[in-house]
Amino acid sequence: MANPDKAGARTLAGKCFCGAVCYEVADEFVYAANCHCSNCRRTTGSAFKSFAGIERDKFRLTAGDGKLLMYGDASGHDAHCGQCGSLLYSLVREGAYVHVAMGTLMDDPSVRPNAHIFVGSKASWFTITDDLPQYREHVTG
């Protein structure tokens, strides 16, 4: 259940499938999208990854820090639970932002994906049926 933090901001909880890794994040996401790139598809095993971006200092692990499996380096990586394999978040933009995998949130965030990105490499078997803008690569403009 979302709770206000000490500063009064709403805080959301998230966790992996098995519950070994948990986190909290401020409900102050800067952006959200559905990414169809081949890396996100392979990492999630799905047609796309819904993610919400936020400044790194607004995201905090609350349990299981030592159970993370990282792919990448200190300035950019995907963080999975080392037990169940769930993708929890990605550290991006030279380590300044976290892309929270929205499917791992236990609480309902105020942000919703507002675009499909990297549709130039989307799965051929998947058809996008909503009215969100579609971008061949990153959002432009």
Phi, psi and omega in degrees: 000133180295139180227149173286142176274186184300330180273358178095355178285147178287133180246135180254150177254150176213160178199166177280178181300316184272349178086005180289330180241127180232155178214167169228150183213142177293143177277060182227041182298143182272329181200164176207146181203170172252116183261127182255012181296158183295328178294314179295322178296315180291323182292325183262341186071026185227175180292334179197166176247122171275125181223157176233131184262140181208155177300142186304323184286358178258010179237136182214130172288138179247345178200146172083018180309318181285356181257006181283146173245117185255137172243111182129208182227189185296336182263351178188122181200165169259136180247119180245157168289129180288347180267307185257346177087358181304134171280120182263314182199166174236135173268124188225176175053055181056035176082006183276334184232155173245133171258104180283128174290111189299334179292346179267354178287134176270338180253159182275114179284159179281342181269151174230149174304136182241011178196160170253127180244157182057039177289346175296340178237024181293162178296130182295336182277355182253133177249126176281124186245000179266180183260012179294148177300148179241135180238136180301321177231233178291163173299136180249157175084000000 
